[in-house]
Amino acid sequence: MATELAHIRNIGMIAHIDAGKTTTTERMLYYSGYTHALGDVDDGTTVTDWWEQERERGITIKAASITTRWRDAVTGEEAQINIIDTPGHIDFTAEVQRSLRVLDGGVVIFDAVNGVEPQSETVWRQADTYHVPRLCYINKMDRTGADLPRTLAMIRERLHAQPVLLQLPIGVESQFSGVVDLITQQALLFSDELGAHPELRPIPTEMAATANAAREELVEKIAECDDDLTNKYLAGVLIENDELYWVLRRAVISNQLTPVLLGSSLHNKGVQPLLDAIVRYLPSPLDLPSVEGVDPTSGCTVTRQARVDEPLCGLVFKIVMDPYAGRLAYTRLYSGVLRAGSAIYNATRRRRERAQRLLQVQAKKYNEIPECRAGDIVAIVGFKESTTGDTLSDPTHEILLEPITFPEPVIRVAVEPHDAVEQGKLADALTNLSEEDPTFRYMIDEQTGQMIISGMGELHLEIIADRLLRDYGVRCRMGAPQVAYRETVTRPAQAEGSHAREMGGRRHFAVVHLEVAPNATNAGFTFVDRTTAETFPRPYVAAAQRGVMSALQSGVLLGYPVIDVRVTLLSAQHHAADSSAEDFEVAGQLACREAMRQAGPVLLEPVMRVETYAPEAYAGSVVHDFGARRGVVQAVTVSGNDMRAVTALTPLTGMIGYATDLRSLTSGRGAFTMELDHYAPVSEATHERLLGPNWRSLFA
């Protein structure tokens, strides 16, 4: 099994929207023999973008999983490549986040004209978080304005990476016809229409000197990663290609170096060397450190190696409601073996589940398999309670992995079913959709009774509304988009929460004294315990903390979540016979809510980092328009041929409807990306509009 594991590559295709992820994936499937025709995004014939909404819009919305095989043309190694093609639009960043959490390697694709774009930075940071080894593929090398040196400089400066160029382009822009492999010192030409039969040629004479210099620089960078190779290099000893491959592979896996390859996927150039590099340089499950977790009983750190004879350990990273297969739990198995029909333990929920069927996912198709093993990514049928972020474990050797964290929704709308008959259908549909998508939330507004849905952006909620109709047959009326505010406090305040009463013939007693104070921006929630084990039992501390966290879910102003606060448990009173953990949850919640009322609560609004791309002639209008939206322009930079990128920090309230306005402003030639940067207090006028003119007197 170890030999098989060594030949598995679990990789993700990640990039900014329109950089060519899906097109590149389709070419990989074609050249590897998985498909027999080239899929096209514009024609809606791709394998991975199979969802109806994806084909209509020409973008990836759901991360699609598919498996193929490839033999490295240089080393001869053959590997099974499990590919996840991820979305490039910021509204669907959760799909990227959970994919990267369970992948072993990534291919980051850049547009040779636009270089490093905003979502490129976002996904790169996400990959950094999980220490995912990466290759870079600079696509669209045949476009007018393609600029390789500029793109490499952006990778170094904006991503703080160490790119190493493995190839030189043969021809520029429309004359791009192939690449020079700097290690083998051979030219690879893609002359046939489908690019299926690249030709190996000697390096063109006019490129020989440039290629030699570039190879020398590459060898020096690789040698710096290994002491033996450094000594050879300094001594002038010939370094064999196999040595370079081996050391570069280790440098990639340790995130010291990032190989860069070149191509034009749409025009069938450069994809086969990319497949070679995936097999040659990206890790197998055996190459990575053991997965680390916590024993939920002892609290000690425990590890699992990628071996079938280790206790079972897996992570559910995605739930899909399939109309035919039912509820599917996409799972990465890190260790052990899971057989169809067997019972399995969910360590997160401390419940047993049954894996009735195991499915290998091939985009929209599923192949039933009898078992899955360490290193596999599968869909499990039969789980009733397991959900995204849950750990699957051997019940006799428990382990709890770090869960997957997701960004909070920033925009919301009221949704109303077309008639009373569809009210129940709506609730069921929203439950299913929120299970599938952790960045989608729904709730009933206690003041208005309206159903409120929240998401990452207007496109995100537009897709949700579309799914309600298409997938669930629920006709809805959608309100205007609204900002999902947050709440925080501006000064320290102390309060006491007391839960002392008799109910059902049983006495309840718990008193909690705590302080709520502001925390640093983006610091989140901090809980500090000032009590001692001698005066206050530890289980009650955890219960009081749960009560505090419950209170922070709904602030005292308008019921929005509370962020960036520090809560200090100062003291508590308990009774040996009458106190319980549940009592201290109640007391903690009461104390926290009262302290928040006295701590100068304020509303916060999301401030977005917006990057707008427009032709140079429209750049001035774009900058002026940001001013009207209360935005602060951070930079105006050159982005490709005759294009400008305008970066601004703008309150989300000013960005609602921006997609339509930008089309008018730029005659349909502008585009933008947007992500949450931070939260900031709303103006006094906004406080008064939302809370009334005397709002401060209510929380003095």
C-alpha positions as CSV (number, residue, x, y, z in Angstrom):
1,M,0.0,0.0,0.0
2,A,2.9,2.4,0.7
3,T,4.0,2.0,-2.9
4,E,0.4,2.9,-4.1
5,L,0.3,5.9,-1.7
6,A,3.6,7.2,-3.1
7,H,1.9,7.5,-6.5
8,I,-1.1,9.5,-5.4
9,R,-1.4,13.3,-5.9
10,N,-4.3,15.1,-4.3
11,I,-4.1,18.6,-5.9
12,G,-6.3,21.7,-6.3
13,M,-6.5,24.1,-9.3
14,I,-6.7,27.6,-7.8
15,A,-6.7,31.1,-9.2
16,H,-8.4,34.4,-9.8
17,I,-11.6,34.2,-11.9
18,D,-10.9,33.9,-15.7
19,A,-7.3,32.9,-15.3
20,G,-8.0,29.6,-17.0
21,K,-8.4,27.0,-14.2
22,T,-11.2,25.1,-15.7
23,T,-9.8,25.2,-19.2
24,T,-6.4,23.9,-17.9
25,T,-8.2,21.1,-16.0
26,E,-10.1,20.1,-19.2
27,R,-6.8,20.0,-21.1
28,M,-5.3,17.8,-18.4
29,L,-8.2,15.4,-18.6
30,Y,-7.9,15.3,-22.4
31,Y,-4.2,14.7,-22.7
32,S,-4.3,12.1,-19.9
33,G,-7.0,10.1,-21.8
34,Y,-9.8,10.7,-19.4
35,T,-11.8,12.5,-22.1
36,H,-11.7,12.2,-25.9
37,A,-12.8,15.7,-26.8
38,L,-11.7,19.1,-25.6
39,G,-14.2,20.7,-23.2
40,D,-14.9,24.4,-23.6
41,V,-16.1,26.8,-20.9
42,D,-17.8,29.2,-23.4
43,D,-19.7,26.3,-25.0
44,G,-20.7,24.8,-21.7
45,T,-19.1,21.4,-22.6
46,T,-16.6,21.1,-19.7
47,V,-16.5,18.0,-17.4
48,T,-15.8,19.8,-14.2
49,D,-18.2,22.8,-14.7
50,W,-21.2,20.5,-15.1
51,W,-23.7,22.4,-12.9
52,E,-26.4,24.2,-14.9
53,Q,-25.7,27.6,-13.3
54,E,-21.9,27.2,-14.0
55,R,-22.5,26.5,-17.7
56,E,-24.9,29.4,-18.1
57,R,-22.5,31.9,-16.4
58,G,-19.2,30.5,-17.6
59,I,-17.7,30.4,-14.1
60,T,-17.0,27.7,-11.5
61,I,-19.3,27.9,-8.4
62,K,-18.8,24.5,-6.8
63,A,-15.4,22.8,-6.4
64,A,-15.5,19.7,-8.6
65,S,-13.5,16.6,-8.0
66,I,-12.2,14.2,-10.6
67,T,-9.5,11.5,-10.9
68,T,-7.1,10.8,-13.8
69,R,-3.6,9.3,-14.3
70,W,-0.4,10.6,-15.9
71,R,3.1,9.2,-16.6
72,D,5.9,11.7,-16.3
73,A,7.6,11.9,-19.7
74,V,11.0,12.5,-18.1
75,T,11.2,10.3,-15.0
76,G,8.7,7.6,-16.1
77,E,6.8,7.7,-12.8
78,E,3.0,7.2,-13.2
79,A,0.6,8.7,-10.6
80,Q,-3.1,8.9,-9.9
81,I,-4.0,12.6,-9.8
82,N,-7.1,13.5,-7.8
83,I,-8.0,17.0,-9.0
84,I,-10.3,19.5,-7.4
85,D,-11.1,22.4,-9.7
86,T,-12.1,25.3,-7.4
87,P,-14.0,28.6,-8.0
88,G,-12.2,31.8,-8.7
89,H,-14.9,34.2,-7.6
90,I,-14.5,35.7,-4.1
91,D,-18.2,35.0,-3.2
92,F,-17.4,31.3,-3.3
93,T,-14.1,31.4,-1.4
94,A,-15.4,28.8,1.1
95,E,-15.2,26.2,-1.6
96,V,-11.5,27.0,-2.0
97,Q,-10.9,27.1,1.7
98,R,-12.3,23.7,2.5
99,S,-10.6,22.2,-0.6
100,L,-7.2,23.4,0.4
101,R,-7.7,22.1,3.9
102,V,-7.7,18.5,2.6
103,L,-5.3,18.7,-0.4
104,D,-1.6,17.9,-0.5
105,G,-0.6,20.3,-3.3
106,G,-1.9,23.0,-5.5
107,V,-1.5,24.5,-9.0
108,V,-1.9,28.3,-8.9
109,I,-2.7,29.7,-12.3
110,F,-1.9,33.3,-13.3
111,D,-3.0,35.3,-16.4
112,A,0.3,36.3,-18.1
113,V,-1.3,39.7,-18.9
114,N,-2.8,40.6,-15.6
115,G,-0.3,38.8,-13.3
116,V,-1.2,38.5,-9.7
117,E,-4.8,39.5,-9.2
118,P,-6.8,40.0,-6.0
119,Q,-8.3,36.5,-5.7
120,S,-4.8,35.1,-6.5
121,E,-3.6,36.8,-3.4
122,T,-6.6,35.5,-1.4
123,V,-6.1,31.8,-2.4
124,W,-2.4,32.1,-1.9
125,R,-2.9,33.2,1.7
126,Q,-5.3,30.4,2.2
127,A,-2.8,27.9,0.8
128,D,-0.1,29.5,3.1
129,T,-2.5,28.9,6.1
130,Y,-2.5,25.1,5.4
131,H,1.2,25.0,4.2
132,V,0.1,23.6,0.8
133,P,3.1,23.0,-1.6
134,R,2.4,24.8,-4.9
135,L,3.4,25.0,-8.6
136,C,2.7,28.2,-10.6
137,Y,1.4,28.0,-14.1
138,I,1.5,31.3,-16.1
139,N,-1.3,30.9,-18.6
140,K,-2.3,32.9,-21.7
141,M,1.3,33.4,-22.7
142,D,0.1,34.1,-26.3
143,R,-2.1,37.0,-25.4
144,T,-1.2,40.6,-26.4
145,G,0.4,42.2,-23.4
146,A,1.7,38.9,-21.9
147,D,4.5,40.0,-19.5
148,L,6.5,37.1,-17.9
149,P,9.1,39.3,-16.0
150,R,6.3,41.4,-14.5
151,T,4.3,38.4,-13.5
152,L,7.3,36.8,-11.8
153,A,8.1,40.1,-10.0
154,M,4.5,40.3,-8.7
155,I,4.7,36.7,-7.4
156,R,7.8,37.6,-5.5
157,E,6.6,41.0,-4.2
158,R,2.9,40.5,-3.6
159,L,2.9,36.8,-2.6
160,H,6.3,36.8,-0.9
161,A,7.1,33.6,-2.7
162,Q,10.4,32.2,-4.2
163,P,9.4,31.4,-7.8
164,V,11.9,29.4,-9.9
165,L,11.4,29.5,-13.7
166,L,11.7,26.0,-15.1
167,Q,11.0,27.1,-18.7
168,L,11.6,29.9,-21.1
169,P,9.0,30.9,-23.7
170,I,9.7,30.3,-27.4
171,G,8.1,33.3,-29.1
172,V,6.2,36.2,-27.5
173,E,2.5,37.0,-27.5
174,S,0.8,35.6,-30.6
175,Q,4.1,34.0,-31.7
176,F,4.3,31.8,-28.5
177,S,4.8,28.3,-29.8
178,G,6.5,26.3,-27.1
179,V,8.9,26.3,-24.2
180,V,12.6,25.5,-23.4
181,D,13.0,23.1,-20.5
182,L,15.9,24.6,-18.5
183,I,16.8,21.4,-16.8
184,T,16.9,19.1,-19.8
185,Q,18.0,21.9,-22.1
186,Q,15.5,20.8,-24.8
187,A,12.8,22.8,-26.7
188,L,9.2,21.5,-26.7
189,L,7.1,22.8,-29.6
190,F,3.3,22.6,-29.8
191,S,2.6,22.8,-33.5
192,D,-0.4,20.5,-34.0
193,E,-3.9,22.0,-33.6
194,L,-4.8,19.9,-30.5
195,G,-1.3,20.1,-28.9
196,A,-1.4,16.3,-28.4
197,H,1.9,15.6,-30.0
198,P,4.6,18.1,-28.7
199,E,7.9,17.9,-30.6
200,L,11.2,17.7,-28.8
201,R,13.8,19.9,-30.6
202,P,17.2,21.4,-29.9
203,I,17.1,24.8,-28.3
204,P,16.9,27.5,-31.1
205,T,20.3,28.9,-31.7
206,E,19.2,32.5,-30.9
207,M,18.0,31.4,-27.5
208,A,21.1,29.3,-26.5
209,A,22.9,32.0,-24.5
210,T,19.8,33.1,-22.7
211,A,18.8,29.5,-21.9
212,N,22.3,28.7,-20.5
213,A,22.2,31.8,-18.2
214,A,18.7,31.0,-17.0
215,R,19.7,27.4,-16.3
216,E,22.7,28.5,-14.3
217,E,20.4,30.7,-12.2
218,L,18.0,27.9,-11.7
219,V,20.7,25.4,-10.7
220,E,22.1,27.9,-8.2
221,K,18.7,28.4,-6.6
222,I,18.0,24.7,-6.3
223,A,21.5,24.0,-4.9
224,E,21.0,26.5,-2.1
225,C,18.3,24.2,-0.7
226,D,20.7,21.3,-0.1
227,D,24.2,21.3,1.5
228,D,25.6,18.5,-0.7
229,L,24.4,20.1,-3.9
230,T,25.8,23.5,-2.7
231,N,29.2,21.9,-2.2
232,K,29.0,20.4,-5.7
233,Y,27.9,23.6,-7.3
234,L,30.7,25.6,-5.6
235,A,33.3,23.0,-6.6
236,G,32.2,23.1,-10.2
237,V,31.1,19.5,-10.2
238,L,28.5,18.5,-12.8
239,I,25.1,18.1,-11.1
240,E,22.9,15.4,-12.7
241,N,19.3,16.2,-13.7
242,D,18.0,13.5,-11.3
243,E,19.7,15.3,-8.4
244,L,18.1,18.6,-9.4
245,Y,14.6,16.9,-9.6
246,W,15.1,15.3,-6.2
247,V,16.3,18.4,-4.4
248,L,13.7,20.7,-6.1
249,R,10.9,18.2,-5.1
250,R,12.0,18.5,-1.5
251,A,12.2,22.3,-1.7
252,V,8.7,22.4,-3.1
253,I,7.3,20.1,-0.4
254,S,8.9,22.3,2.3
255,N,7.6,25.5,0.6
256,Q,11.1,26.8,0.0
257,L,10.7,27.1,-3.8
258,T,7.8,27.4,-6.2
259,P,8.4,26.1,-9.7
260,V,6.9,28.2,-12.5
261,L,5.8,26.7,-15.8
262,L,4.3,28.5,-18.9
263,G,1.6,27.8,-21.4
264,S,-1.6,28.7,-23.2
265,S,-4.2,26.2,-22.2
266,L,-7.0,27.4,-24.5
267,H,-4.6,27.0,-27.5
268,N,-3.3,23.6,-26.2
269,K,0.3,24.6,-25.4
270,G,2.2,23.7,-22.3
271,V,-0.2,21.5,-20.4
272,Q,1.7,18.2,-20.7
273,P,4.9,19.6,-19.0
274,L,2.5,20.9,-16.2
275,L,1.2,17.3,-15.7
276,D,4.8,16.1,-15.6
277,A,5.6,18.7,-12.9
278,I,2.6,17.7,-10.8
279,V,3.8,14.1,-10.7
280,R,7.5,15.0,-10.3
281,Y,7.4,17.8,-7.7
282,L,4.1,17.8,-5.8
283,P,3.8,15.5,-2.7
284,S,2.1,12.2,-2.2
285,P,0.4,11.7,1.2
286,L,3.6,9.9,2.3
287,D,5.7,13.0,1.8
288,L,3.8,15.2,4.2
289,P,4.0,15.3,8.0
290,S,1.7,13.1,10.0
291,V,-1.7,14.7,10.6
292,E,-2.0,16.2,14.1
293,G,-5.0,16.4,16.4
294,V,-6.1,16.1,20.0
295,D,-7.2,13.2,22.1
296,P,-10.7,14.5,23.2
297,T,-10.4,12.6,26.5
298,S,-6.9,13.5,27.7
299,G,-6.4,16.7,25.7
300,C,-3.0,15.4,24.6
301,T,-1.7,15.9,21.1
302,V,-1.9,12.8,18.9
303,T,-0.8,12.1,15.3
304,R,-1.7,9.7,12.5
305,Q,0.6,8.7,9.7
306,A,-0.6,8.1,6.2
307,R,-0.7,4.3,6.6
308,V,-3.5,1.7,6.3
309,D,-2.3,0.0,9.5
310,E,-2.8,3.2,11.6
311,P,-6.1,3.8,13.4
312,L,-8.7,5.4,11.1
313,C,-8.8,9.1,10.9
314,G,-10.6,11.3,8.4
315,L,-12.1,14.8,7.9
316,V,-15.5,15.6,6.4
317,F,-14.9,18.7,4.3
318,K,-18.1,19.1,2.3
319,I,-21.8,18.0,2.3
320,V,-23.6,17.7,-1.0
321,M,-27.3,17.0,-1.4
322,D,-27.4,15.0,-4.5
323,P,-30.9,14.4,-6.1
324,Y,-30.1,10.8,-6.9
325,A,-27.4,9.6,-4.4
326,G,-28.8,11.6,-1.4
327,R,-26.8,13.2,1.3
328,L,-23.1,12.8,0.5
329,A,-20.3,13.5,3.0
330,Y,-17.1,14.3,1.0
331,T,-14.2,13.0,3.2
332,R,-10.4,13.0,3.1
333,L,-9.1,9.8,4.8
334,Y,-5.7,10.4,6.4
335,S,-5.1,7.0,7.9
336,G,-6.6,3.5,8.2
337,V,-9.2,1.8,6.0
338,L,-12.9,2.3,5.7
339,R,-15.1,-0.3,4.2
340,A,-18.6,0.1,2.7
341,G,-21.3,-0.9,5.2
342,S,-19.1,-0.4,8.3
343,A,-19.7,1.7,11.3
344,I,-17.6,4.7,12.0
345,Y,-17.2,7.1,15.0
346,N,-17.7,10.9,14.6
347,A,-15.3,12.2,17.3
348,T,-16.7,15.8,16.9
349,R,-20.3,14.9,17.7
350,R,-19.4,11.8,19.7
351,R,-21.8,9.6,17.8
352,R,-21.6,6.5,15.6
353,E,-22.5,6.7,11.9
354,R,-22.7,4.1,9.2
355,A,-21.0,4.4,5.9
356,Q,-23.6,2.6,3.8
357,R,-21.9,3.2,0.5
358,L,-18.5,4.7,-0.7
359,L,-18.3,6.6,-3.9
360,Q,-15.4,7.8,-6.0
361,V,-16.4,11.2,-7.4
362,Q,-15.9,12.0,-11.1
363,A,-17.4,15.4,-11.4
364,K,-21.2,14.7,-11.6
365,K,-20.7,10.9,-11.8
366,Y,-20.1,8.5,-8.9
367,N,-18.3,5.1,-9.1
368,E,-19.2,2.8,-6.2
369,I,-16.1,1.3,-4.5
370,P,-15.8,-1.4,-1.7
371,E,-13.3,0.5,0.5
372,C,-11.2,3.6,0.8
373,R,-7.8,3.9,2.3
374,A,-5.4,6.5,3.7
375,G,-4.8,9.2,1.1
376,D,-8.2,8.8,-0.6
377,I,-10.9,11.4,-1.1
378,V,-14.3,9.9,-1.3
379,A,-18.0,10.6,-0.9
380,I,-19.8,8.7,1.9
381,V,-23.5,7.8,1.7
382,G,-25.4,7.1,4.9
383,F,-24.3,9.8,7.4
384,K,-27.2,11.5,9.1
385,E,-25.4,13.9,11.5
386,S,-21.8,14.3,10.3
387,T,-21.2,17.7,8.7
388,T,-18.5,19.9,7.3
389,G,-15.4,20.0,9.6
390,D,-16.2,16.9,11.6
391,T,-13.5,14.3,12.4
392,L,-14.1,10.6,11.7
393,S,-12.1,8.4,14.1
394,D,-11.4,4.9,15.4
395,P,-13.5,4.8,18.6
396,T,-10.8,3.1,20.5
397,H,-8.1,5.5,19.4
398,E,-9.9,8.9,19.3
399,I,-8.5,11.9,17.6
400,L,-10.1,15.3,17.0
401,L,-8.7,17.3,14.1
402,E,-8.7,21.1,13.8
403,P,-12.1,22.1,12.2
404,I,-12.4,24.1,9.1
405,T,-13.0,27.8,9.7
406,F,-15.0,29.9,7.3
407,P,-15.6,33.7,6.8
408,E,-18.8,35.2,8.2
409,P,-21.5,36.4,5.8
410,V,-21.4,40.1,5.0
411,I,-24.6,40.7,3.1
412,R,-28.2,39.6,3.6
413,V,-31.7,39.9,2.1
414,A,-35.2,39.1,3.2
415,V,-36.8,36.2,1.4
416,E,-40.5,35.5,1.2
417,P,-42.2,32.4,-0.3
418,H,-44.7,33.0,-3.1
419,D,-47.5,31.6,-1.1
420,A,-48.2,29.9,2.2
421,V,-48.0,26.4,0.7
422,E,-44.3,26.9,-0.1
423,Q,-43.4,28.1,3.4
424,G,-42.5,24.7,4.6
425,K,-40.7,23.8,1.4
426,L,-38.6,27.0,1.9
427,A,-37.5,26.1,5.4
428,D,-36.4,22.6,4.3
429,A,-34.6,24.0,1.2
430,L,-32.7,26.6,3.3
431,T,-31.7,23.9,5.8
432,N,-30.2,21.8,3.0
433,L,-28.5,24.7,1.4
434,S,-26.9,25.9,4.6
435,E,-25.6,22.3,5.2
436,E,-23.9,22.4,1.9
437,D,-22.5,25.9,2.2
438,P,-21.1,27.0,5.6
439,T,-20.9,30.7,4.4
440,F,-24.7,30.7,3.8
441,R,-26.9,31.4,6.8
442,Y,-30.6,31.9,7.4
443,M,-32.7,33.1,10.3
444,I,-36.1,34.5,11.2
445,D,-36.0,38.2,12.2
446,E,-37.6,38.3,15.6
447,Q,-38.9,41.9,15.1
448,T,-40.4,41.5,11.6
449,G,-40.9,37.7,11.4
450,Q,-39.2,37.8,8.0
451,M,-36.9,35.0,6.8
452,I,-33.4,36.5,6.3
453,I,-30.7,34.8,4.3
454,S,-27.0,35.9,4.5
455,G,-24.0,35.2,2.2
456,M,-20.7,36.5,0.9
457,G,-22.0,38.8,-1.8
458,E,-24.7,39.6,-4.2
459,L,-23.7,36.9,-6.7
460,H,-23.7,34.3,-3.9
461,L,-27.3,35.2,-2.9
462,E,-28.4,35.3,-6.5
463,I,-27.1,31.7,-7.0
464,I,-29.0,30.7,-3.8
465,A,-32.2,32.2,-5.1
466,D,-31.7,30.4,-8.4
467,R,-31.2,27.1,-6.6
468,L,-34.3,27.5,-4.5
469,L,-36.3,27.6,-7.7
470,R,-34.4,25.1,-9.8
471,D,-33.4,22.5,-7.3
472,Y,-36.3,22.8,-4.8
473,G,-39.2,24.3,-6.8
474,V,-39.6,27.1,-4.3
475,R,-40.7,30.4,-5.8
476,C,-39.6,33.4,-3.7
477,R,-39.6,37.1,-3.6
478,M,-36.3,38.6,-2.6
479,G,-35.9,41.9,-0.8
480,A,-33.2,44.5,-1.5
481,P,-29.7,43.5,-0.3
482,Q,-28.8,44.7,3.1
483,V,-25.5,44.9,5.0
484,A,-24.9,42.3,7.7
485,Y,-23.6,44.5,10.5
486,R,-21.6,43.5,13.5
487,E,-21.6,44.8,17.1
488,T,-18.8,45.5,19.5
489,V,-18.2,47.5,22.7
490,T,-16.1,50.7,23.2
491,R,-15.3,50.6,27.0
492,P,-14.9,48.1,29.8
493,A,-17.9,47.3,31.9
494,Q,-18.6,44.8,34.7
495,A,-21.9,43.0,35.5
496,E,-23.2,40.1,37.5
497,G,-25.5,37.4,36.3
498,S,-27.5,35.5,38.8
499,H,-29.5,32.4,38.2
500,A,-31.2,31.4,41.5
501,R,-34.6,29.9,41.4
502,E,-36.6,26.7,42.0
503,M,-38.1,24.8,39.1
504,G,-39.7,21.4,39.0
505,G,-38.9,20.8,42.6
506,R,-35.2,21.4,42.1
507,R,-33.2,24.4,43.2
508,H,-30.8,26.2,40.8
509,F,-28.0,28.4,41.9
510,A,-25.3,30.2,39.9
511,V,-23.7,33.6,40.1
512,V,-21.2,34.9,37.6
513,H,-19.3,38.2,37.8
514,L,-17.4,39.2,34.7
515,E,-16.0,42.1,32.6
516,V,-16.6,42.9,29.0
517,A,-14.0,45.1,27.3
518,P,-12.9,46.0,23.7
519,N,-10.4,43.8,22.0
520,A,-8.0,44.8,19.2
521,T,-9.5,45.1,15.7
522,N,-9.7,41.7,14.0
523,A,-8.6,40.0,17.3
524,G,-11.9,38.3,17.7
525,F,-13.2,36.9,21.0
526,T,-10.9,36.4,24.0
527,F,-11.9,34.7,27.2
528,V,-9.8,35.2,30.3
529,D,-10.4,33.2,33.5
530,R,-9.4,34.9,36.8
531,T,-10.9,32.4,39.1
532,T,-9.0,29.5,40.7
533,A,-9.7,25.8,40.8
534,E,-9.9,26.0,44.6
535,T,-12.7,28.5,44.5
536,F,-14.6,27.5,41.3
537,P,-14.8,24.1,39.7
538,R,-13.3,24.0,36.2
539,P,-16.3,22.4,34.4
540,Y,-18.3,25.4,35.6
541,V,-15.8,27.8,33.9
542,A,-16.4,26.1,30.6
543,A,-20.1,26.3,31.1
544,A,-19.9,30.0,31.9
545,Q,-17.8,30.5,28.7
546,R,-20.4,28.7,26.7
547,G,-23.0,31.1,28.1
548,V,-20.9,34.1,27.2
549,M,-20.4,32.8,23.6
550,S,-24.1,32.3,23.3
551,A,-24.7,35.9,24.4
552,L,-22.2,37.2,21.8
553,Q,-24.1,35.5,19.0
554,S,-26.8,38.3,19.3
555,G,-25.8,41.8,20.4
556,V,-27.8,44.2,22.5
557,L,-28.3,46.8,19.7
558,L,-29.9,45.0,16.8
559,G,-29.1,41.4,17.5
560,Y,-26.0,41.2,15.2
561,P,-23.0,39.0,16.2
562,V,-20.6,40.7,18.6
563,I,-16.9,40.7,17.6
564,D,-13.6,41.9,18.9
565,V,-14.3,41.7,22.6
566,R,-12.4,40.4,25.6
567,V,-14.5,38.8,28.4
568,T,-12.8,38.2,31.8
569,L,-14.4,35.9,34.4
570,L,-13.7,37.7,37.6
571,S,-15.5,35.6,40.2
572,A,-18.4,33.2,40.7
573,Q,-20.5,31.6,43.4
574,H,-21.7,28.0,43.4
575,H,-23.5,25.6,45.7
576,A,-22.4,22.0,46.0
577,A,-25.9,20.6,45.9
578,D,-27.8,23.2,43.8
579,S,-25.4,24.2,41.0
580,S,-25.0,22.6,37.6
581,A,-23.2,23.4,34.4
582,E,-26.5,24.4,32.8
583,D,-27.0,27.0,35.6
584,F,-23.7,28.6,34.9
585,E,-24.4,28.8,31.1
586,V,-27.5,30.8,32.0
587,A,-25.7,33.0,34.5
588,G,-22.8,33.6,32.1
589,Q,-25.2,34.6,29.3
590,L,-27.1,37.0,31.6
591,A,-23.9,38.6,32.9
592,C,-22.4,39.1,29.5
593,R,-25.6,40.7,28.0
594,E,-25.8,43.1,31.0
595,A,-22.2,44.1,30.7
596,M,-22.5,44.7,27.0
597,R,-25.4,47.1,27.6
598,Q,-23.1,49.2,29.9
599,A,-19.9,48.9,27.7
600,G,-20.8,51.5,25.1
601,P,-22.1,49.1,22.3
602,V,-21.8,50.3,18.7
603,L,-22.6,49.0,15.3
604,L,-19.8,48.0,12.9
605,E,-20.1,47.9,9.1
606,P,-18.0,45.7,6.8
607,V,-15.3,47.6,4.9
608,M,-14.4,45.9,1.6
609,R,-11.1,45.8,-0.3
610,V,-12.2,46.4,-3.8
611,E,-10.1,46.1,-6.9
612,T,-11.6,47.4,-10.1
613,Y,-10.2,46.8,-13.6
614,A,-11.0,49.2,-16.3
615,P,-9.4,50.6,-19.5
616,E,-7.2,53.6,-18.9
617,A,-9.7,56.0,-20.4
618,Y,-12.2,55.1,-17.6
619,A,-9.8,55.0,-14.7
620,G,-10.5,58.6,-13.7
621,S,-14.3,58.0,-13.6
622,V,-13.8,54.8,-11.5
623,V,-11.7,56.8,-9.0
624,H,-14.2,59.6,-8.8
625,D,-17.0,57.0,-8.3
626,F,-15.3,55.5,-5.3
627,G,-15.4,58.9,-3.6
628,A,-19.1,59.0,-4.0
629,R,-19.3,55.6,-2.3
630,R,-17.4,56.7,0.7
631,G,-14.4,54.8,-0.6
632,V,-10.7,55.6,0.0
633,V,-8.6,54.8,-3.1
634,Q,-5.4,53.0,-2.0
635,A,-3.6,52.7,-5.4
636,V,-4.0,52.9,-9.1
637,T,-1.6,50.5,-11.0
638,V,-1.0,49.3,-14.5
639,S,-2.7,45.9,-15.1
640,G,-2.0,44.5,-18.5
641,N,-2.3,46.1,-21.8
642,D,-4.0,49.6,-21.5
643,M,-5.8,48.5,-18.3
644,R,-5.7,50.1,-14.8
645,A,-6.4,48.5,-11.5
646,V,-7.9,50.8,-8.9
647,T,-7.7,49.5,-5.3
648,A,-10.0,51.1,-2.7
649,L,-11.4,50.5,0.8
650,T,-15.1,51.0,0.7
651,P,-18.0,50.4,3.1
652,L,-20.1,47.5,1.8
653,T,-23.2,49.8,1.9
654,G,-21.7,51.8,-1.0
655,M,-21.0,48.7,-3.1
656,I,-24.5,47.2,-3.3
657,G,-25.4,47.3,-7.0
658,Y,-21.9,48.1,-8.0
659,A,-21.7,45.5,-10.8
660,T,-24.5,47.2,-12.7
661,D,-23.1,50.7,-12.1
662,L,-19.6,49.7,-13.2
663,R,-20.9,48.3,-16.5
664,S,-22.5,51.7,-17.2
665,L,-19.5,53.6,-16.0
666,T,-17.1,51.7,-18.3
667,S,-19.3,50.8,-21.3
668,G,-19.3,47.2,-20.2
669,R,-15.5,46.9,-20.1
670,G,-14.9,47.0,-16.3
671,A,-14.6,44.2,-13.8
672,F,-14.0,44.1,-10.1
673,T,-13.3,41.8,-7.2
674,M,-14.2,42.4,-3.6
675,E,-13.3,40.9,-0.2
676,L,-13.8,41.8,3.4
677,D,-10.9,43.9,4.8
678,H,-12.2,44.8,8.3
679,Y,-15.1,46.2,10.2
680,A,-15.4,49.8,11.2
681,P,-18.0,51.8,13.4
682,V,-20.9,53.2,11.4
683,S,-21.5,56.9,11.4
684,E,-23.6,58.6,14.1
685,A,-26.2,59.3,11.4
686,T,-26.4,55.6,10.6
687,H,-26.8,54.7,14.3
688,E,-29.6,57.2,14.6
689,R,-31.3,56.0,11.4
690,L,-31.2,52.4,12.6
691,L,-31.7,52.8,16.4
692,G,-33.4,56.2,16.8
693,P,-32.2,59.6,17.7
694,N,-31.9,58.8,21.5
695,W,-30.1,55.5,21.1
696,R,-27.2,56.4,23.3
697,S,-29.4,57.2,26.3
698,L,-30.7,53.6,26.2
699,F,-27.1,52.3,26.7
700,A,-25.6,54.9,29.0
